[in-house]
Amino acid sequence: MSGPTAGLWLAEARGARDAVPWLEGFCDVRAEDDAWITFWVREPAAIGLGGLAHASSARFQLGPETLEDYQELGFPGLDRPPVAELALLASSGARENHLLLGRLALFLAERFDALIDFGGLLGYGHSLDDLPAEEETVRLAEARRLVSTLPGRVREVPYTTYDGGRWYTHVGDRAFLSAWLEHPDFHLLT
């Protein structure tokens, strides 16, 4: 998959197949195996995108992801720490697929009572590892400024990269994602 992605942090263990009955109402769904499903959005209006001229030809997938151990970091207002994660992926990075994936993430987060892991810093989707320290500081400040302008809860969560560096991901609630979807610079990370 080379399009946008989002993670759903779940307070209780759920699988992709738990979403099938809802998705079948407006998507063509195919089970890949016991854990993953693949689907195509047939009716974008069902998730609030009636303005799309046609259904996307993009393939979307939903399946389990390894949840990093974020329980110790907490999340203000979260009653229970996340116990599982589902990854939501799009096969194409076309603008309409960012919108579709964002809406799908919002609706799935509502159904599963999930937080949304954006897979990196919003406003800056690339690793800061190769940047000079002063530019890294500027980019982090830009990302922090962007998310601070939106309602809802969002947390900048640090993690260790494969090469031992440090990177961050934004994790937000449904109110934050809903506001981000309406922002003129809305995009998801690929």
Residue pairs with C-beta under 8 A, 6 or more apart in sequence:
1 59
1 61
1 89
1 90
1 91
2 91
2 92
2 93
2 190
3 58
3 89
3 90
3 91
3 92
3 93
3 94
3 97
3 98
3 101
3 190
4 89
4 90
4 93
4 97
4 98
4 101
4 102
4 187
4 188
4 189
4 190
5 87
5 88
5 89
5 90
5 101
5 119
5 188
5 189
5 190
6 87
6 88
6 101
6 102
6 105
6 116
6 117
6 118
6 119
6 188
7 65
7 85
7 86
7 87
7 88
7 116
7 117
7 118
7 119
8 85
8 86
8 87
8 88
8 105
8 108
8 109
8 112
8 114
8 115
8 116
8 117
9 67
9 70
9 82
9 84
9 85
9 114
9 115
9 116
9 117
9 171
10 82
10 83
10 84
10 85
10 86
10 112
10 113
10 114
11 78
11 79
11 80
11 81
11 82
11 83
11 113
11 114
12 80
12 83
12 84
12 113
13 83
13 84
14 84
14 86
14 112
15 35
15 64
15 86
16 35
16 36
16 37
16 62
16 63
16 64
16 86
17 31
17 34
17 37
18 112
19 37
19 62
19 108
19 111
19 112
20 29
20 31
20 37
22 107
22 111
23 29
23 37
23 39
25 46
26 41
26 42
26 43
26 44
26 45
26 46
26 47
27 39
27 40
27 41
27 42
27 43
27 60
28 39
28 40
28 42
29 37
29 38
29 39
30 37
30 38
30 39
31 37
31 38
32 38
32 61
32 63
35 63
35 64
36 61
36 62
36 63
36 64
37 61
37 62
37 63
38 59
38 60
38 61
39 59
39 60
39 61
39 62
40 55
40 56
40 57
40 58
40 59
40 60
41 47
41 55
41 56
41 58
41 60
41 100
41 104
42 55
43 55
44 50
44 52
44 55
44 56
44 100
44 103
45 52
47 100
47 103
47 104
47 106
47 107
48 103
49 99
49 100
49 103
52 96
52 99
52 100
56 92
56 94
56 96
56 97
56 100
57 92
58 90
58 91
58 92
58 94
58 96
58 97
58 100
59 90
59 91
60 88
60 89
60 90
60 91
60 100
60 101
60 104
61 87
61 88
61 89
61 91
62 86
62 87
62 88
62 89
62 108
63 86
63 87
64 84
64 85
64 86
64 87
65 85
65 86
65 87
66 85
67 82
67 83
67 84
67 85
68 159
70 81
70 82
70 157
70 171
71 81
71 82
73 155
73 157
74 81
75 81
75 115
75 153
75 155
75 171
76 153
76 155
77 153
77 173
78 115
82 114
82 115
85 117
86 108
86 112
86 114
88 101
88 104
88 105
88 108
89 101
90 97
90 98
90 100
90 101
91 97
93 190
98 186
98 187
98 188
99 181
99 186
101 188
102 177
102 180
102 181
102 186
102 188
103 181
105 116
105 177
106 116
106 174
106 177
106 178
106 181
108 114
109 115
109 116
109 174
109 177
110 174
115 171
115 172
115 173
116 171
116 172
116 173
116 174
116 176
116 177
117 157
117 169
117 170
117 171
118 169
118 170
118 171
118 172
118 188
118 189
119 169
119 188
119 189
120 167
120 168
120 169
120 170
120 189
121 139
121 140
121 143
121 156
121 168
121 169
121 170
122 143
122 146
122 147
122 170
122 180
122 189
123 142
123 143
123 146
123 147
123 185
124 139
124 140
124 142
124 143
125 187
125 189
125 190
127 161
127 165
127 167
128 136
128 139
128 140
128 167
129 161
129 163
129 165
129 167
131 139
140 168
143 156
143 168
143 170
144 156
146 185
147 154
147 156
147 170
147 172
147 176
150 176
150 179
150 180
150 183
151 175
151 176
151 179
152 172
152 173
152 174
152 175
152 176
152 177
152 178
152 179
153 172
153 173
153 175
153 176
154 170
154 171
154 172
154 173
154 176
155 170
155 171
155 172
156 168
156 169
156 170
157 168
157 169
157 170
157 171
158 166
158 167
158 168
159 166
159 167
159 168
159 169
160 166
160 167
161 167
172 180
180 186
